Amino acid sequence: MIRVGITIGDINGIGPEIIIKALSDNRMLQDCVPIIYASTKTISYHKKAIGNQEFSYQSCKSASEALPKKVNIVNVWNDEIEFELGKSTETGGKYAYLSLEKATEELAANKIDVLVTAPISKDGIIKAGFEFPGHTEYLAHVANQEEALMLMVGGNLRVAMVTSHVALKDVPAQLTKEKIVRKLSMLENSLKKDFKIVRPKIAVLGLNPHAGEKGKMGQEEQEVINPAIQEMKSGGSMVFGPYPSDSFFGSSSLTEFDGVLAMYHDQGLTGFKALAFDEGVNFTAGLPIVRTSPDHGTAFDIAGKNKASEQSMRSAIYAAIDIYRNRQFMKEINANPLPISKGENTKGKASKKEEV
């Protein structure tokens, strides 16, 4: 059984509610061992807030004590907390941070297999000492990597971003050919390893209206984006564009691609959420670990009102399980490739890896 670590997110938001609702479906326990990083007091409070007294769980000190067929809670703290549902506070950020730290610690120790994170309040967690723009950057730091790839997944729709948590005014300066090539390579590798797509086809969006219209509305397409696309193509990758983002998500072209690379956060997420909001998942690609999360935020306006949908959280858990299994499968089939005999004519033939 795959051990799924789940962070609680901001305790004053909808994170606890969607976790409780998603794991109240006992069918979830057939596919994984869920382990929530919080406290039984926190879960008990949110059970009462949404009127779900039937949700059951068992308490443990570490994921190594987690039991199958049960919801497990690792007691990261035992504090008496004053909840302020619907508000972004330093207290809410503090416990979200403690939950995340403990979960990543146990992920590094191989006590859990994958990580699913509930929404955090950037303002609250930064007040509590968090020094990163978001989960993506934090996990890249923990994995000792300079960057990771924010990849939104909903069914066959997969949208990645060159820049993620960056002010719009700073985006053009951060777009370089080298950075776009790195992100395209990360996306291509993830599509192969995490989604078992042997020859992924990737669409690249332009930065400016009408993808610059040959320089009339901006030079980034001609000077930065196109050269990156051509470099990827010269290496044998199936990368196309740049496409105008305003029409791309509503066109039939969308179904022709396995992945899409947007230049900035809202460019990619606006189209993605319009098409896959209820079941969308945020996946941190390009790391040795598997981390997913719902594609929405803390939704303070409905916290504690029993109005939040758990579908995206459920999808995030299943996506983490699927990606973990795909990685294990790809690792197994590539572990002992058959050697090519000397003198064998391989011209025009696919390699063993390409035939999978």
C-alpha positions in Angstrom: 0.0 0.0 0.0 1.3 3.5 -0.9 1.8 5.7 2.1 0.3 9.1 1.4 1.4 12.0 3.7 -1.1 14.8 3.8 -0.3 18.3 5.3 -3.1 20.1 7.0 -2.6 23.5 5.3 -3.9 26.6 7.0 -5.9 25.5 10.0 -8.3 28.5 9.5 -9.0 27.6 5.8 -10.8 24.8 4.0 -7.8 22.4 4.1 -8.9 20.4 7.1 -12.5 20.2 5.8 -11.6 18.9 2.3 -9.2 16.3 3.9 -11.9 15.1 6.2 -14.5 14.9 3.4 -12.1 13.2 1.0 -11.0 10.5 3.5 -14.6 9.9 4.7 -15.0 7.8 1.6 -13.7 4.4 2.8 -12.9 3.5 -0.8 -9.8 5.7 -0.5 -8.4 3.3 2.1 -8.3 0.5 -0.5 -5.6 2.3 -2.5 -3.4 3.9 0.1 -2.5 4.5 3.7 -3.4 8.2 4.5 -1.3 9.9 7.1 -2.4 13.5 8.1 0.3 15.7 9.7 -1.6 17.8 12.3 -3.1 16.9 15.7 -6.2 15.0 16.8 -7.4 18.2 18.5 -7.3 20.1 15.2 -9.1 17.4 13.3 -11.7 17.1 16.1 -12.4 20.8 16.0 -13.0 20.8 12.2 -15.2 17.6 12.5 -17.5 19.5 14.8 -17.4 22.7 12.6 -18.7 20.8 9.6 -20.9 18.4 11.5 -19.1 15.2 10.5 -18.9 13.2 13.7 -18.6 9.9 12.0 -15.1 10.5 10.6 -12.7 8.2 12.5 -8.9 8.0 12.7 -6.1 6.7 14.8 -3.3 8.7 16.4 0.4 8.0 16.0 3.7 9.6 16.7 5.2 8.9 13.3 4.2 7.5 9.9 6.1 4.4 10.8 3.3 3.5 13.1 0.5 4.1 10.6 -2.0 1.3 10.1 -3.6 0.2 6.8 -7.3 0.5 6.2 -7.4 3.5 8.7 -6.9 7.2 8.5 -3.8 8.0 10.5 -2.9 11.3 12.3 0.7 12.1 13.2 0.4 14.4 16.2 2.9 17.2 15.2 1.7 19.4 18.1 -0.6 19.1 21.1 -1.2 22.8 21.7 -4.6 24.3 22.6 -5.2 26.4 19.6 -7.5 29.4 19.2 -9.0 29.0 15.8 -10.1 32.0 13.7 -11.9 30.4 10.8 -11.9 32.5 7.7 -8.9 34.6 8.7 -5.2 34.6 7.6 -3.2 34.7 10.8 0.3 34.1 11.9 -1.0 31.3 14.1 -2.6 29.6 11.0 0.7 30.0 9.2 2.7 28.6 12.1 0.8 25.3 12.2 0.7 24.9 8.4 4.5 25.3 8.4 5.0 22.8 11.3 2.8 20.3 9.4 4.8 20.8 6.2 8.2 20.5 7.9 7.3 17.2 9.7 5.8 15.7 6.5 8.9 16.5 4.4 11.1 15.2 7.1 9.3 11.9 7.1 9.2 11.9 3.3 13.0 12.3 3.3 13.3 9.4 5.8 11.2 7.2 3.5 8.4 6.9 6.1 5.9 8.0 3.5 6.0 7.5 -0.3 4.2 10.7 -1.6 3.2 14.1 -0.3 -0.2 15.8 -0.8 -0.4 19.4 0.5 -3.5 21.2 1.6 -3.7 25.0 0.7 -1.7 27.5 2.7 -2.1 31.2 3.1 1.1 32.8 1.7 0.6 35.8 4.0 0.1 33.7 7.2 2.9 31.3 6.6 5.4 34.0 5.7 4.6 35.8 9.0 5.5 32.5 10.7 9.0 32.5 9.1 8.4 30.7 5.8 11.0 32.1 3.4 9.6 30.8 0.0 7.0 32.0 -2.5 5.2 28.7 -2.2 5.3 24.9 -1.9 7.0 24.5 -5.3 10.1 26.6 -4.3 10.2 25.1 -0.8 10.3 21.6 -2.0 12.9 22.4 -4.6 15.1 23.8 -1.8 14.5 20.7 0.3 15.5 18.5 -2.6 18.7 20.5 -3.1 17.6 21.7 -6.6 17.6 25.2 -7.9 14.1 24.9 -9.4 11.2 22.7 -10.0 8.3 22.8 -12.4 4.8 23.8 -11.5 2.5 21.4 -13.5 -1.2 21.6 -13.4 -3.0 18.3 -14.2 -6.6 17.6 -15.0 -7.4 14.5 -17.0 -5.4 14.7 -20.2 -4.8 18.4 -19.8 -1.3 19.3 -18.4 -0.1 22.9 -18.2 3.3 23.9 -16.9 4.7 27.4 -16.2 8.1 28.9 -17.0 7.7 31.3 -14.1 5.3 30.7 -11.2 5.0 32.9 -8.2 6.4 36.0 -9.8 5.0 39.5 -10.2 3.7 40.1 -13.7 6.0 43.1 -14.1 9.0 40.9 -13.5 8.1 38.1 -15.9 9.7 39.4 -19.1 13.1 39.9 -17.5 13.0 36.3 -16.2 12.3 34.8 -19.6 15.5 33.6 -21.2 16.1 31.0 -23.9 18.1 28.9 -21.4 15.3 29.0 -18.8 12.6 28.0 -21.3 14.7 25.2 -22.6 15.2 23.9 -19.0 11.5 24.0 -18.3 10.6 22.3 -21.6 13.2 19.6 -20.8 11.7 19.1 -17.3 8.2 19.0 -18.8 9.2 16.5 -21.4 10.9 14.3 -18.9 7.9 14.4 -16.6 5.5 13.5 -19.3 7.7 10.4 -20.1 8.5 9.3 -16.5 5.4 10.4 -14.6 2.7 9.9 -17.2 4.2 7.1 -19.4 4.0 9.1 -22.6 6.8 7.9 -24.8 6.9 10.7 -27.4 5.2 13.7 -25.8 4.0 16.6 -28.0 4.3 20.0 -26.3 2.7 23.3 -27.2 4.4 26.5 -26.1 2.4 29.7 -25.5 3.6 33.2 -26.4 4.1 36.0 -23.9 2.5 38.9 -25.8 -1.0 39.3 -27.4 -1.3 37.3 -30.6 2.1 35.7 -29.7 3.8 39.0 -30.6 2.5 39.1 -34.1 5.9 39.0 -35.7 7.4 41.6 -33.4 4.6 44.2 -33.7 3.4 43.5 -30.1 6.6 42.5 -28.4 10.0 40.9 -29.2 10.1 38.1 -26.7 8.6 35.5 -29.1 11.3 36.2 -31.8 14.2 36.8 -29.5 13.7 34.3 -26.7 10.8 31.8 -27.1 11.3 30.8 -30.7 15.0 30.1 -30.3 14.2 27.9 -27.3 11.7 25.9 -29.3 14.1 25.5 -32.2 16.8 24.2 -29.8 14.5 21.6 -28.4 13.4 20.6 -31.9 17.1 20.2 -33.0 17.5 17.7 -30.1 14.6 15.6 -31.4 11.8 16.9 -29.1 8.3 17.5 -30.4 7.8 21.1 -29.4 5.6 23.6 -31.3 4.6 27.2 -31.1 4.5 29.8 -29.8 0.7 30.0 -29.8 -1.5 32.9 -28.8 -2.8 32.0 -25.3 -6.1 33.8 -25.6 -7.4 31.4 -28.3 -5.3 28.3 -27.5 -7.4 26.9 -24.6 -10.6 27.3 -26.5 -9.4 25.7 -29.7 -9.3 22.1 -30.9 -5.5 22.4 -31.0 -5.5 21.8 -27.2 -6.4 18.1 -27.7 -3.5 17.5 -30.0 -0.9 18.0 -27.3 0.3 16.0 -24.3 1.5 19.1 -22.4 1.4 22.9 -22.6 4.1 25.4 -21.4 2.8 28.8 -20.4 5.1 31.8 -19.7 3.6 32.9 -16.4 1.3 31.9 -13.6 -2.1 33.4 -14.6 -1.6 32.7 -18.3 -1.5 29.0 -17.7 -3.8 28.7 -14.7 -6.7 30.9 -16.0 -7.2 28.6 -19.0 -6.5 25.4 -16.9 -9.0 26.3 -14.1 -11.7 27.3 -16.6 -11.5 23.7 -18.0 -10.6 21.6 -15.0 -11.2 23.5 -11.7 -13.2 20.8 -9.9 -10.7 18.0 -10.5 -7.5 20.0 -11.1 -4.3 19.0 -9.4 -1.0 21.0 -8.8 1.9 18.6 -9.3 5.5 19.6 -8.6 7.4 18.0 -11.4 11.2 17.7 -11.9 11.9 16.5 -8.3 12.9 13.1 -7.0 9.8 13.2 -4.8 6.1 13.1 -5.7 4.1 16.0 -4.4 0.6 17.1 -5.4 -2.1 19.5 -4.1 -5.6 20.7 -4.9 -5.6 23.5 -7.5 -7.4 26.0 -5.3 -6.5 28.1 -2.3 -7.6 28.4 1.3 -11.1 29.8 0.4 -11.3 31.6 3.7 -14.8 33.0 2.8 -16.3 29.5 3.1 -14.1 28.0 5.8 -16.0 26.0 8.4 -19.3 26.3 6.6 -19.4 22.8 5.1 -19.5 24.3 1.6 -16.0 23.2 0.3 -15.8 20.5 -2.4 -13.3 17.8 -1.7 -13.0 16.7 -5.4 -9.7 18.4 -6.1 -8.2 17.0 -2.9 -9.4 13.5 -3.8 -7.9 14.0 -7.3 -4.6 15.1 -5.8 -4.4 12.0 -3.7 -5.1 9.7 -6.6 -2.8 11.6 -8.9 0.1 11.2 -6.4 -0.6 7.5 -6.2 -0.7 7.1 -10.0 2.5 9.1 -10.6 4.3 7.1 -7.9 3.2 3.9 -9.6 4.2 5.2 -13.0 7.7 6.0 -11.7 8.1 2.6 -10.2 7.0 1.0 -13.5 9.4 3.1 -15.6 12.2 2.3 -13.2 11.6 -1.4 -13.4 11.3 -1.6 -17.2 14.5 0.4 -17.7 16.5 -1.3 -14.9 18.1 -3.9 -17.1 18.0 -2.9 -20.8 19.0 -5.6 -23.3 22.5 -4.9 -24.7 22.8 -4.3 -28.4 25.1 -7.0 -30.1 28.2 -5.7 -31.8 27.7 -5.2 -35.5 23.9 -5.2 -35.1 22.4 -2.8 -37.6 20.1 -0.5 -35.6 19.5 2.1 -38.3 15.9 2.8 -38.6 15.0 0.8 -35.6 13.6 2.1 -32.3 15.5 1.4 -29.1 14.1 -0.9 -26.5 13.2 2.1 -24.4 11.3 3.7 -27.3 9.4 0.6 -28.0 7.8 0.5 -24.5 
